[in-house]
Amino acid sequence: MDNGTRFLLGYGERLTEPVLLPPHGGPKAMPYAFDEQQLRLAPMLTAVAHAVDELPQLACPRDFAVVSLTLHPAFVAKSYFPSALLNHYGFRPVGSKSRLISPTKRTKIKHKEELSETTELFIAGSRSAFRSFAEALPTLSAADGAADDIRKIESVHVPLAHERLRVADATGSDLILEAVLHAQPTWGVILRGFDAYLEHIGIAIDKNRQRFVDGLCFVPVRASRDSVEQLALFSFLRIARSMPRIRELNPTYSFAPGTAAPTVCTLPNEKALDAGIRVAVFDGGLVTGHPISAWASSKISPRLGPPISNLEAHGLAVTSALLFGSLPSGSPIERPMSNVDHYRVLDDKSFDAAGEYVDVLDRIVDVLDNNQYDFVNLSIGPRFPIEDDDVNQWTARLDKLAANGRTLILCAVGNDGQADRLAGLARVQPPSDGVNIVGVGAASSETDTWRRAPYSCIGPGRRPGMVKPDALSFGGDITEPYWVLDAAGGNMTRAVVGTSFASPNLLRVGVGVRAVLGKVINPLGIRALLIHHADAAQYPIEEVGHGRVPGSVDQLITCAPGIAHVLYQGTLEPGKYLRARIPMPADNITGFIRLRATCCYATDIDPKDPTNYTRAGIEIIFRPNKARFAPISGQASKARERGRQARSKTFFSDPGYATEFERRVDFGKWETVLRGDDRFRSTTLDEPIFDIHYNARQGGAQDQSASKIPFALVLSIEVESMPDLYDRIATRYRTVLEPLRPVIEIPLRVTG
């Protein structure tokens, strides 16, 4: 069936091999001399010891307190984590967040920014331990085992109430808040202490909705306005925020005259292309007697109230988008790529403020904990913009479920893109900010004249995870609506807009790739393929992320003349290097060569440490020419000569968010999506390679017990002057690379 079609070349992992590379880097310049640091920190530590002693006894369970320790910006990398200091005084790191500061002194690196981003650590210890630290500091010597760590500290303080409270203006005397504690299920002393403290100050707690995620405890509380400041004194409180609510499902929109007249459509009578693919949608349910029963199974979560008609209409519209795309007027509708399990997780109470958003999340997590799905669509979630220094439990719990790379979760970014940007209200909404989740925004059109739909939420995301939305897909606009099945029945269609439909619209393309190619490509490989082919069309990255993804499967799995796309899928070992060869033609190439690459990986997370949120990071070193080496200064030993590697060149550069200072440290190494694009003279490339290095961390420190992680790399080699480039590469590597040919006989066109 291929008729000479040039299909995506697979099994690029056969071009990889482990290699041993010497460590790089040298000693770190210290901003402060040790005696200077003693003078700086002594009054801070004395103030800290006094402040924790002044806290109410009940606010410090068993005499333990949490203190904020801010590192100098030069020491944010995991290799500089102050483990020796913390261990020496019996302190325990319980979390972190990012913070912008202007340090008292800089290192020899001259930063251009007045403010630099650094890490603020939350450390727990006994009040006596903080007193001991303050008393011992003046007598320590520079030879002490913790001396170097002490020189990394910029400041120390006890978190203030305003740092722990994010309470929106609201009417009424009582406030419903989500309290987030530094606590784990086994920390009974802290949890019982919190209960006792709240009882003492007259705040009610909803223990039935208390949830834990890796060092954080989320629990709803009801507090009077007068008691909120007292709540903030509890030492293990990280933050108390206004209780989030589930966002409304459709933006209000007035369509241009003549653009939204409903029509009747004729649904296909064929079975799904691949009934073996497992796809789940979590939404408002499907109306009784819906016309898509041949492909969509309606499932209801336990302990739900009765269905709500407008929620079912939304659920039907989302499932319609996933099965068929935007329904064309008068044109044949293509058969669905797969069947869908639609779970109703919403009822009439789901939008209340008393913590029901936790119940909705529980229903989703319960299904995913007990069922292995290949693909998941979420067009629902909390309605509030993400925060840079704290992670919502929707994001944390779903990110953990997707950390093995076996399930691809797509999530709508929200429809508040026209809100106040300066106040941060237009930013993407949870859980679309997840590093293992694809956040999908809406494009205004299916044509080449597209732009970001005005309602679609914008970036940036959180670091790591800065590029949000990940991608855009058609979601409708005032002059070009998205067409879905109408809940009124009779195969009628209706016009809608929203990121709710952009997300399943994009997922349909991803499911189509799996249906056409089969299990040879995994969900992580599909994520890499979708993002690799996204085109930003010169729009700002905060508007469109990586760009709009093509709406057809054939654009993702075939190669145009002069281009070869190669897919690598595999695993990485912590601390090790994997060398990936870049396939090139055997014959000499003249002119210019363009290389594009997209690497995605899945990782476990640390929600209590947003600054160090991803537990895995990869650094990819590009070596374009095997015969060109960096010079070795001084007298080189034979061992160093033997260990010489080809000179490296920057390839996977920051997409545009990072400051000059951040490019000097390792912020970018912890992003789960890396993209590179560069053009080279053919004479500068000679058996080019990528050396991929996997770093592991936990709580900001190096993790020696980390597991392997899955990764996928999509590489494009382009030579305009060589239309037969694909054939030359396929011939040279015919015993290694294989074209990923369709496993089913269908026309290769999936629009939407």
N, C-alpha and C positions, 0 to 999 in steps of 0.2 A: 504493500500500500504506500511505501514511502516515495516512489517515483523520483528517486534521486535526492530526496530531501536531506539536508544536513542537520542531523539531530544532535542535541546536546551530548558532548562526550562525557561519559561517566567513568567511575573507578579511578579518579585522579589520585586517590590515596595509595594506589600502587606505585606512584612516583615519589612516595615519601619514605624516609628512613630516619631512625634516631641517630643523633650525632652528639659528641661531647665537645663543648666549647668552653674555653677558659672564662673565669669570672671577669666582669668588667666593672669599672668604677674605682674610685680611690677614697682617701680619707676625707671626711666632711669638715668644712670650715665651721668653727664654732663662733656664734655671735658674741658670746660673753665669756670672759675669763672666769675661773671658778670663784676667786675671791670677790670679784665684781658681782657675780650671781648671788653669793651669800648675802651681800649688802642689799641687793634688790629684793630678794625673796623673803628675807627675815621678817619685815613688817607685814607682808601679805600673809605669811603662815601664822603669825601671831594673831592677826585679825580673823583668820579662818578658825583657829582653835577657839578663840573667844566667841565667834558667831555660832559655832555648833554647840558650844556649852550653853548658850543663851536660848537655844531652841526648846520648846516644850518637851518634857520627858516623853510623853506619848507620841510625839512626832518623830522620835528616834527609837524605834523598836530595839529592845535589848542594847540600848546605848550606841546603836549604829547610825551613821549619817552618810549622806552623799555630798561630795564636793566637786566643783568644776576645776579641772586643770587644763589650761590652754597651752598647747605646744607652740614654739616658735615656728613660723611658716617654713623654715628650712628643713623641718623634721617631720613632714607629713607622710613620707614614704614608710611602708611597713617595716623596713629594716631598721628604722630609728625608734620603734616603739619602746617606751621606757620600762621594759619588763623588770630590769634589775632594781630600779627604784621602788616599784610597786611591791615586788616580792620582799624587799628588805623591810618595809614597814607594815607588811600584812594588808596592803590595800588591794582591792579587787576591782578591775574595770567592769562597769556594768552598762556602758553605752558610750555614744559619742554623737557629735553633730558638727557641722561645718560652721565656721565663724570668720567674719572679715575683721581684720585688725590692722593697726599700724604699729609694728613692733618698735620697741625703744631703740634697738640697733639692728642693722642689716648685716648679713654675711658679706663676703667679698663680691658676691654676685650682686650687681646693681639692678634692683627691680625698678621698673618705670612707674608702677602703680603706687599711689599713696596708701591704698589698702591692699592687703594680701589675704588670700584665703588660707585658713589653717584648720586644725582639728582641736575641738574642745572635748576632752575626755571627762566622763563622769566616773569618779572612783568612790567606792564604798569602803568604809573602815570604822573602827570604833573611835569614839571621841577621844579616848586616851591615846590612840595611835596618832591622831592629828596633833595632839599636844606634844607627843614625843618627837614628832617630825619637826615641829616649830622649835622645840628646845634644843634638839641635836644639831640643827643646821649650822649654827655659828661655830661649833667645835669640829665639824667634819674637815677632812683634808682632801686635797685634789687627788690623792691616791685611793680614796675610798671607792668601793665597788660601784656605788650609785652616783659617783661624782659626775660622770659624763651625762647621765640621764638628767641630773639636776640642771645642767647647763642647757638642756633642750627646752626648759620651761619658760614660757613668756609671762604667765600670770596664774594665780590661784585665787578662787573666791567661792563663797557659798551662794548657790543660785538664788536669785531674788524672786519675789512673788510675780512681778511682771514678766519674768522670763518663763514662767510656768503656766501662765494663764492666757488663753485666747478665747475670750468670751465675746460673742457678737452682741450688739445691742438688741434687746428684746423686751417686750412688755411682760408684765406680771411680776409677782414677787419671787417666784421659784424659777430656777434655771435647771434644765436637764443637760448634763455635761457628760462627756466621755473622759474619764480619768485614765491616764496611762501611767503605769508604775514600772519601775525597774524591779521586776520580780519574775520568778519562775514558779511552776506548780509546787516544787519541793521547798520553796522558801516560806515555810509555814510561819516563822517568826514575823516576817515582813507582812504577810497577808493578814494574819491575826492582828498584828499591830495596826494595820490600816483600818480594819473593821472597828477596833476599839477606839481609835482616834476619831473616826467619823461619828460613832455613837456619842462620843464625848462632846463634839461640837454641833451635834444635831443635824447631820447630813444622812439621808437615806441612800442605801446602796442596793443595786439590782444584781444580786449574786447569781441569778439564773442566766444572766447574759455576760458573765465574766469569762473572758477568753484569753488564752496564752499563745504567744508566738515568739519562740526563741529569745527569752530574756525580757520580754515585755508582757505586761498584763493589761488588758483593756477591760474596763468595767464602767457601766453607766451609773451615774449618781444624780440625785436630785438635791439641790442646794438652794438655800435662800441667798439673796444677794449679799446679805450681811456676813454670811459664813464663807464666802468664796475665798477671801483673803486668808482665812484660817486654814482652809483646805490646802492652799499653796505652801503652807509651812511644813507639811508632811515631807520628811527628807527624801523618801524614795519616790515621790511624785515626779514624773518627768514632765508631763503636761496635762492640763485639763482644758478641753476645748468644747465649744458648743456642739451638742450631739448632731452629727451629720444626718441627713435624710436622703432617701432615694430620690434621684432626680426625676423630674417630669419627663415623659417619654417622647413628646413631639414638640418642636418649637412652633410657635404661632407664626403663620406665614400667609401672606396674601399674594396669590399668583397673578401674573400678568394676564390681562383679558385674553380669552381664547386659548389659553395654554393648559387648562385643567379640566376640560370636559371629559367625563368618564366614558369608557368604551367597554365592549364585550370582547373577551379574549377566548381563544380555543386552546385548552391545555393539551399537551401531548398525551398519547395513550401508551407510551412505552415505559418499561421499567427503568429504574435508575441505571446509569452506566456501570457503576460498581457498587453493588449492594453490600459488599464486604467492608467498605470504609465506614468507620464509626464516627458520627458527627452529632454533637449535642448543642442545642440552643436552650438558653435559660432566659425566660421572658414571662409574658403575661398570660400565656395559654393560647389555645386554639378554639375558635368558635365551634359550637355544635354543628355537625353536618358540613364542616369545611370541605372544599373541593380538592384538597391535596392529600387525602387519606392514603392514596396509593404510595406516597413517598414519605409522609410525615406521621410519626406515631406520637400521640398525645399522652403525656405522662404528668401526673400530679404529685407534688411533694406532700408528705404527710403533714398533718396539723395546719392545714390551710383553711382559710375562710372561703366562702362561695366566690365563684369567678365574677369579674367585673367586665362589663361589655367593652369599654374603651381599652382596657388592658389586653383583652383577647384580640381586639382589632389590631393593636400594635404587635402582638405576638404573631398573628397571621401575616402581617405585612413584613416583618423581619424574616420569617420562614419562607415567604414568597420570594424575597430578595435572594436568599441563599439558594433556593431551588432553581430559580429562573432568571435572576437578574432583573433589571428594569424591563417590565413587560412591553414589548414593541406593539405599536398600533397597527393592526392589519397584517403583521408578519408572522411567520411560523415561530412557535416557541420551542426552543431546544429542550431535549429531555434532561432531567436533572443529573448531576454528576454522581450523586449518592442519595441514600435515604437519610432522614433526620429524625433524631429523638428530640421532641420539644417538651421541655420540663416547665410546667407552670410553677413559678416560685413567688408570685405576687398575689396579694389579695387587697381588700379594702383598707387594711391597717398598715400596709407596707410603707406608706409615705408619712406616717406619724413620726413625731419627734422623740418618742420615749425609748428608742433603741431598737425599733423594728428592723432597721437596716442590718443589724446583726443577725436577726432571724433569716432574712433573705440570703445573706452570705452563708449561714449554716446550711441552708438547703442546697446551695450550689456545691459547697465543699463536701457535704455528705455523699452526693452523687459521684463526684470525681474521686473521692477516697475509695469508693467501692466499685468503680467501673473504669475500664481503660478505654478512653476515647482518643481517636487520632486528632480530631479537630473540635474546637469549642468556639462558639460565638456568644459574646456578652454585649448586648446593646443596652444594658442597665448598669447602675452603679450609684455611688453617693454623689450628690451634687455639691461639691465644693472644690475649689482649685487646690492643686497639690501644694504642699509646703516643702521648702528646701531642707529643713532640718528635722522633719519628723515624717514617718511613714504611716499611712492609713492601714488599718488591719485588713481591708479588702485587698490592697496591693500585697501586703506581706503574706497573707495566707494563700492567695492564688499564685503568687510568684514561687512559693515553695512547692506547690503542686506541679508546677511546670518546670522545676529545676532539673529533672532528668532528661529533658529534651524529647520525650516520647509523645507529648501532647502539644499541639500548636494552638494557643489561645489568642484570638483576636478580640479586641475590645474597642467600642466606640469612645472617642475622646471627650464627648459632650458637646452641647449646643450653646454654650455661653461665650462664643468667640467675639461677640459684640459688646461684652461687658467692659468695665474699666480696666484697661491694660496696665496703667501706671500703678493701680492698686493690686495688680496680680489676679484680678477676678476672671480674666479671660483664659487663664492657663488650663492645660489639660486636666481632666478629673480622674480620680481613682476608679478602677485599677489599671487604667491605660498607661500609667507611668511605670508599670512593672518592667524589670529588665529582661524577664523571660516571656513577656507578653507583648504582642504587636498592637500598639495604639494606632487606631485608624481614624483619620480625619476625612472630611468630605470635600471632594472636588465639585465644582459647579456644573461641569459639562462632561460629556463623553467625547467631545470633539477636541481638536488641537487648540481651541481657544479657551481652554479651561483656566480656572484660577481657584484659589481656596474659597469655598463657599463662606460667606460672611459669618454665618452662625457657628462655624466649626472652630472649636477651641484651639489655642495656639501653644507653642512651647515658650521657653525651654522647659525640658524636664528637669529632673534632679541629677546631680552628679554623684555616681554614675547613672547613665540613662538620660543624657542631656538632649539627644536628638529625639524630641517628641513633638508632634506625632511621628511615629515611625514612617508612615506612608499615608497617601491619600488615595481614595477611590471615589467613583461617582456616587453622590448622595442627594443630588437634586438642588435646584435653585429656582428663583422666582420666574425665570423665563424658560427653564428646562426642568420640569419636575421629574421625580423618580416615580415610576408606576408600579403599583403592587395590587394584589388581590384585595377587593373590598369585602369587609366582613358582612355586608348586606347580602352577599350570595349571588347566585346566578352568573358566576364567572365574570362579574363586573370588576373593572379596575378603578383605582382612585389615585390621585396625585398626592405625593407626600414629599417632604424634604427632611434631612436629618442625618447625623452621623450614625444613627441607629440602622440606617440602610447602607451606608458606605461600608460598614464593617462586614456584614454578610455578603455584600457585593464583592469585596476583595477575597473573602474566604472562599467564595464559589470558584474563583480562579485557582486558588491554592488546592482546593479539593479536586478540581479538574486536572491539575498536573498529576496528582496521585492516581486518579482514575485512569489517566492515559498511560502513564509510565509504570504504574504498579508499585510494589513495595521496594523496588530497587532504590527509590528516593524516600528518605524519611522526613518527618515533619520539620526537623531543623534544617534539612537541605532545602525544603520548600520555602521556609522563611528566608534563607539566604538568597534563593532564586528570586523571590518577590522583591526584596529590597535591592538586589543587584540591578534589576531592570527598572527600578523607579527613576523617574526623571523630574528634577526640580524645576526645569525650564527657567532658570535664572531667578526664581522667586526666593525670597529670604528663607533661610532654614527654619526660623521660628514659626513661619507660616505653614510650610509644607513638609517639614522634616526632610526625608530623603527624596521625596517627590511623589508624583502620581504613578501608580503601577499600571502597566498595560492591561487592558481588559480581555485579552485573548490568550489562551493557553499556547497557541503556536508561536507567539512572540517570545515566550519563555523557554521553549524547549527546542527551537530550531535556530540555525545560524545563517545569517545573511552572507552574501559573497564577501570575501575578504575578512571574515570574522570567524573565530573558533571559540566557543564557550566550553569550559571544562569544569566539572563538579568533583570536588574532593569531599569525602565524608569519613570521619574516623574519630579517634579519641586521643586525648593528650594526657601525659603523665606529669604530676607536679614536679617542678624543679628541673624537668628535662627539656631538651630541644628536639624538635621534629623538623627535619629538612624536607621541604617540598620543592621538587624540581618544576620549573615552568616549561611546558612543552613548546618547542620551537621547530620550524622546518629544518631539514637537514641542509638544504641549499642556502647559499648566500642570499641575504635579503638586502635590497636597496631601498633607500628612502627612510620613512619614519615608521616606527612601531608604537602603537598605543596599547598600554596594558591597563586593564581595570580589574579590580578584585574586591570582593565583599566576603568578609569572614564573620560568621555568627557562632556563638557558643552558648551553652546553657550552664547555669551555675546555681549552687545553693546561695543563700542570702543571710545577712545579719541585719534584721530590721531595727535592732537597738542601736546600730552603728550606721546611720545613713551615709556618713562620709566614707565608710568602708563597707558599703552595702553588699557589694558582690564579693563572695569568698574566693572567686577565681578571676584572674586577669591574664591576658596574653599580650606579649610583645612580639611583633613580627619584624624581623630584620631582613631587609631586601638587599641582596648582593647581586648587582646586575652583570658583573663580569668576573669570571673565574680567574682571569690572568692579571687583574689589577688589585694590588694590595696597598693597605695603608702603611706608611713608613714607620719603622721602629726606631725611636730615638735612642741615642746612647749605644753602649756595648750590648748587643743582643746575644742572648745565650742560644745554644742549639735547640733547647727545649722550646724557647719562645719562637724561634724560626720555624720549627716543625708545627707549632700550634697556630701559625698565622692563618687568618681567614681573609677571604676576598673583601675588599673595601665595601662598606655598606653605604646605602643612600636612603634618605627619607622617602617613604612611599605612602604609608598609612598615616596621613597627616590629620590633625584635628579639623573637624568640619567647619569651624568658624566661631565656636563659642569661647574657646579657652583664651585666657589672657597670656601675655608673653611669659609671665612667671609660671603659670600653670603648665606651659609647654616644657619647662625645664625640669619639672618633677613628674611623678608617674600617674597623674590623674587619668590621662587618656588610656593607660594600659588596662583599666578596669571597666571599660565600656564593652558591652556584650555584642556590639555591632561595630566592625571596623571597615571602612571603605577607603580605597585608594584608586587614583586615576592619574596617569602620567604618560607623556609622549617622549620617545627616545629616538635618537639617530640609530639606525641599524648597526652601525659600527661600534656602538657603546655596549651592546648586549652580547654576551657570550656565555651560554648555558646559565642563565639567571636562575636564582633560587630565592625562596623564602625560608628563613630559619624562625620557627615558631616556638616561643618559650612560654610555658605555663607557670605562673606564679600563684601560690595559694596563701591565703591569710584568713584569720579568724579574729574578730574583735580588733582589727588593725594590726595585729602582730602576725609573724610568719607562722604558718600552719604546717607542721611536719607530718601530720596524719591524714592529709587530704586524699580524696579519691580521684580517679580519672574523671575527665569531663568530656562530653561529646562536642564536636565542632563540625562545621560545614564551611567550605570555601568555594566560591564561584569565581572563576578566572576567565577573563575575556582577552584574547590576543587579536589585534586588529592591524592589518596592513592594507591600506587602500589600493596600493599598486599591485596587490597579489590576490586576485579574485579566487584563486584555487588554494588559498592558504589552508582552509579546513582540510582539504584532501591531502595536502602535503603533511600536515601534522598527523592526521589519521593514519596515513601510510607509514610514517616513521615510527609511530607508537602503536602499531596495529596489534602487538602482542600484550599491550598494557592497557590502553584506553579502549573503551567500547562505546559506540553510539547507543544512547538510550532510546531504543525504538519503542513505539507504542505497543502495548500488549493487547489492545482492542482495535477493532476496525471501525473508526468513526471519522467524519470530516474534521480536520484539525482547525476548527474555528469556534471559539467560545467567547462571545462578546458580552459586554455588560459593564 
